Amino acid sequence: MSEDQPKQLLHLVFGGELTSPREARFKDLDEVDIVGIYPNFAEAEKAWRGKAQATVDSAHTRYFIVHLHEFLDPDGDGLL
């Protein structure tokens, strides 16, 4: 990694309609909305907030942020 580039802490934003507002089980996996992968939490949160606010009237629709960098480097030591 170059010294002038910030470390990538990848985050995935996705969501869709759930079977119930009480559990994170999607009604139709073919309809899950993959919003995107972002280089840091701040960018992911912006995308998540936009989708969440656009679907605020649907109690069954939820969006999530997954910290992909934690799966890629679970020890946090910079080694894959």
N, C-alpha and C positions, 0 to 999 in steps of 0.2 A: 504494500500500500504506500502511496506517495505521502510524503510529509505534509503537503499542502492540501490534501483532500481529507475531509472528515471521515471517521469510521462509519461504515454502513451498518446501521442497526435496522435490518429489514422488518417491515410490518405488513401483514396482509389484512385487508378490509373486505368483509363479505357479509351477506345477510339475505334475508328473504322472509317469506311467510312461514310461521311456526304452526304446529298443530294445536298448541295451547300457549298462552302467554306465561304459563308457569314452568315450562321446560324448553330447553334448546333442542327441539326436534323439528326438523323442517317438514312441511307438508308435502313438498315435491322437490326432491333433490335436483331434478332436471331444471328447475326454475330458480335455483340459488344464484344470487347476483354476486359475481366476483367483481368487486369494485376495482381492486388493484393492489399492487405491492409498492410500498413506499420506503424511502431510504432512512426515515427516522419517525419517531412517534408523533412529532408535531405535524408532519405532513399527513400521516395516517389519521390523526385525530380530526384534521380539517375535512378530509374525505368522509370519515365516519359521521361527523356532525352534520354535514350536508345531506347525506342519505337519511340519517335518523330524523332530521327536521322535516325532510320531504315526505316522510311516511308517518309523521306523528299522529295522524288520525286513524291509523290502522294498529289496533292493540296487538294484533297477531304478527306484525312485521317488526323484526329486530335486525340490527347490524352489529357486528363484532369486530374487534381488533385482535389479531393474533401476533404475538411477538416471535416472528420467525427466527430472529437472531438467537433466541434462547434454544431453539431446536438445532440450529446449525453449530452452535458453540455452547453446549450445556454447561461446561466447566468454567466458561468465561476466561479461558487462558489464551484466547486468540488462535488456538490450533483446532483444526477441523478433525 
